[in-house]
């Protein structure tokens, strides 16, 4: 991969946000966000310490997965843990491969691919979140925040496919780390010391992007590769009704009983409750 650099215009767009961002950090909201991030870091570093993983019991693993921000998409987390993590993999195998992912030999792209090959049910956001909070000086979080903020700031450091689809390999994740490292290093003089600081900065920008400037996204559902069905076709979500419709449809596909108070609303001439 060629060396990545920022243009003078890209650097200027980044630094434009710094004064207001630093002011926000001193606000109660900013302080709470820092606290939430650093408590998340402490939790994962405690639960997945090298001398702790092998003794992780089922209750602790359940807590670990439920604490992942990436797991918020699952309303029935215990069902997902049972059916998509513990049953197909077994706790001992998950612990072994988590240890290899975090502390094994080889570069991160190799260890990332090994984990994805050996363990079903973990999507890219979950894996990057674990790596990110365990080693925030080395690994970035790759989720909707950078996928939204980088195009908004016109920081075209990665191929377009990274923003339209899920990353699919360790090499993809390594490219994300390299791209976000360039941004982090540029912002170091402004107090961005590690990838957690960078994620907080992205969060600030993400929440302040004017609504009209947030482009409609093609949103694939983030799932692990252990689902026994074809990949979900990409869809475009451009309204509240559209988002609600596809969430209800996803729940029905997964066998849940779905309900909405907006059952008389329609999306593309279809009732939300069908």
C-alpha positions in Angstrom: 0.0 0.0 0.0 1.5 3.4 -1.0 2.3 5.8 1.8 -0.7 7.9 2.8 -0.5 11.6 3.2 -2.9 14.5 3.8 -3.1 17.4 1.4 -2.9 20.9 2.8 -6.6 21.3 2.2 -7.4 18.1 4.1 -5.3 19.3 7.0 -7.1 22.6 7.0 -10.5 20.9 7.1 -9.4 18.7 10.1 -8.0 21.6 12.1 -11.0 23.8 11.5 -12.9 21.6 14.1 -10.2 21.7 16.8 -11.1 24.9 18.6 -14.8 24.0 19.1 -13.8 20.4 19.8 -11.5 21.4 22.6 -14.2 23.6 24.0 -16.7 20.7 23.9 -14.2 18.5 25.7 -14.5 20.9 28.7 -18.3 20.7 28.7 -20.2 18.2 30.8 -21.1 16.3 27.7 -17.5 16.1 26.5 -16.3 15.0 29.9 -18.9 12.3 30.1 -17.9 11.1 26.6 -14.3 10.8 27.7 -15.3 9.0 30.8 -17.5 6.5 28.9 -14.6 5.8 26.5 -12.0 5.3 29.1 -14.2 3.2 31.3 -14.9 1.0 28.2 -11.1 0.7 27.8 -10.6 -0.3 31.4 -13.3 -2.9 31.2 -11.9 -4.7 28.2 -8.3 -4.5 29.4 -9.4 -6.1 32.7 -11.6 -8.8 31.2 -9.2 -9.7 28.4 -5.9 -9.4 30.2 -3.5 -12.0 28.9 -3.6 -13.9 32.2 -7.4 -13.7 32.5 -8.7 -15.0 29.2 -8.2 -18.7 29.9 -10.2 -18.5 33.1 -13.1 -16.5 31.6 -16.4 -18.2 32.5 -19.6 -18.1 30.6 -21.2 -15.4 32.7 -18.2 -13.2 32.2 -18.2 -13.9 28.4 -21.9 -12.9 28.3 -21.1 -9.7 30.1 -18.2 -9.1 27.8 -20.2 -9.4 24.6 -23.2 -7.4 26.0 -20.8 -4.6 26.8 -19.7 -4.2 23.3 -21.2 -1.1 21.7 -21.4 -3.1 18.5 -23.8 -5.5 20.2 -26.4 -2.8 20.7 -28.0 -3.9 17.4 -29.2 -7.1 19.0 -32.3 -6.7 21.1 -32.1 -10.3 22.3 -28.4 -10.5 23.2 -28.7 -13.7 25.2 -30.3 -15.5 22.2 -27.5 -14.2 19.9 -24.8 -15.3 22.4 -26.3 -18.8 22.7 -27.2 -19.4 19.1 -24.6 -17.6 17.1 -21.6 -17.6 19.5 -21.5 -20.4 22.1 -23.3 -23.2 20.2 -21.4 -23.0 17.0 -18.0 -22.3 18.6 -17.9 -23.3 22.2 -16.5 -21.1 24.9 -13.1 -22.7 25.0 -12.5 -22.2 21.3 -13.6 -18.5 21.6 -11.2 -17.9 24.5 -8.4 -19.6 22.6 -8.9 -17.5 19.5 -9.4 -14.3 21.4 -6.0 -15.0 23.0 -4.5 -15.6 19.6 -6.1 -12.4 18.2 -4.8 -10.2 21.0 -1.5 -11.8 22.0 -0.6 -14.3 19.2 2.3 -14.2 16.8 2.1 -12.6 13.4 0.9 -9.3 12.1 -2.6 -8.1 12.9 -4.0 -8.8 9.4 -3.0 -12.5 9.8 -4.5 -12.7 13.4 -7.7 -11.0 12.3 -8.2 -13.4 9.4 -7.5 -16.4 11.6 -10.1 -15.3 14.1 -12.7 -14.7 11.4 -11.9 -18.2 9.9 -12.1 -20.0 13.3 -14.9 -18.2 15.1 -18.4 -17.5 13.8 -20.6 -14.6 14.9 -18.2 -11.7 15.4 -18.6 -8.9 12.8 -15.9 -6.3 11.9 -17.3 -3.7 14.3 -17.1 -6.1 17.2 -13.5 -7.2 16.4 -12.2 -3.7 15.8 -13.9 -2.6 19.0 -12.1 -5.3 21.0 -8.7 -4.5 19.4 -9.2 -0.8 19.7 -9.9 -0.7 23.4 -7.3 -3.3 24.3 -4.6 -1.5 22.3 -5.7 2.1 21.6 -2.2 3.1 20.7 -2.1 0.6 17.9 -5.6 -0.2 16.6 -8.5 1.9 15.4 -12.3 1.5 15.8 -13.9 1.0 12.4 -17.7 1.6 12.4 -20.2 4.1 11.2 -18.4 7.1 12.7 -15.3 7.1 10.6 -17.3 5.8 7.6 -19.4 8.9 7.9 -16.8 11.5 9.0 -14.0 10.7 6.5 -16.2 11.3 3.4 -17.8 14.4 5.0 -14.3 15.9 5.5 -13.2 14.6 2.0 -10.4 12.6 3.5 -10.2 10.1 0.6 -7.5 7.9 2.2 -9.3 4.6 1.6 -11.1 3.0 -1.4 -14.7 3.9 -1.8 -15.8 0.3 -1.1 -14.7 0.8 2.5 -17.5 3.2 3.0 -20.2 1.3 1.1 -19.6 -2.2 2.4 -18.2 -4.0 5.4 -14.5 -4.7 5.5 -14.0 -8.3 4.8 -10.4 -9.2 5.7 -7.4 -8.5 7.9 -5.8 -6.6 5.1 -8.8 -4.3 4.9 -8.6 -3.6 8.6 -4.9 -3.0 8.4 -5.6 -0.4 5.7 -8.1 1.3 8.0 -5.5 1.4 10.8 -3.0 2.9 8.5 -5.4 5.6 7.2 -6.6 6.6 10.6 -3.0 6.7 11.9 -2.3 9.5 9.4 -5.2 11.5 10.8 -4.3 10.7 14.4 -0.6 11.8 13.8 -1.7 15.0 12.2 -3.9 15.8 15.2 -1.3 14.8 17.9 -0.4 18.5 18.6 -4.1 19.1 19.4 -4.2 16.5 22.1 -5.2 13.4 20.0 -2.8 11.0 21.6 -4.3 7.6 20.7 -7.1 6.1 18.7 -9.6 6.5 21.6 -9.0 10.3 21.4 -9.5 10.1 17.7 -12.8 8.2 18.1 -14.0 10.9 20.5 -13.0 13.6 17.9 -14.9 11.7 15.2 -17.9 11.4 17.5 -17.9 15.1 18.0 -17.9 15.8 14.3 -20.4 13.0 13.6 -22.9 14.6 15.9 -22.4 18.0 14.4 -22.7 17.1 10.7 -25.7 19.1 9.4 -28.5 16.7 8.7 -28.7 17.6 5.0 -25.0 16.7 4.6 -25.4 13.1 5.9 -25.6 11.1 2.7 -28.0 8.3 2.3 -26.0 5.2 3.0 -26.2 1.7 1.6 -26.3 -0.2 4.9 -25.5 -3.9 5.1 -26.4 -5.6 8.3 -23.2 -6.3 10.3 -23.1 -10.0 11.1 -20.5 -12.6 11.5 -19.8 -15.0 8.6 -21.5 -17.9 10.4 -25.0 -17.2 9.2 -26.4 -20.0 7.0 -28.0 -17.7 4.4 -26.9 -15.6 1.5 -25.5 -12.1 2.2 -28.3 -9.6 2.8 -28.7 -7.4 -0.3 -27.6 -3.8 0.1 -30.5 -1.4 0.6 -30.7 2.4 0.7 -32.3 3.9 3.8 -33.5 7.5 3.2 -36.2 8.0 5.8 -37.4 7.1 9.3 -40.1 4.9 7.8 -37.5 3.1 5.7 -35.3 2.4 8.7 -38.2 1.1 10.7 -39.4 -1.1 7.8 -36.1 -2.8 7.4 -35.6 -3.3 11.1 -38.9 -5.0 11.3 -38.1 -7.1 8.3 -34.8 -8.1 9.8 -36.5 -9.1 13.1 -38.9 -11.3 11.1 -36.1 -12.9 9.1 -34.4 -13.8 12.4 -37.6 -15.3 13.8 -38.6 -12.6 16.3 -42.1 -11.4 17.0 -42.0 -7.8 15.8 -44.2 -4.9 16.7 -44.4 -1.2 15.9 -46.8 1.5 17.1 -46.6 2.9 13.6 -48.3 0.0 12.0 -50.5 2.2 9.8 -47.5 4.0 8.4 -46.3 2.9 4.9 -43.0 2.6 3.2 -42.9 2.2 -0.6 -46.6 1.4 -0.5 -46.1 -1.3 2.1 -47.5 -1.2 5.7 -44.8 -1.2 8.3 -46.6 -4.0 10.2 -47.2 -6.9 7.8 
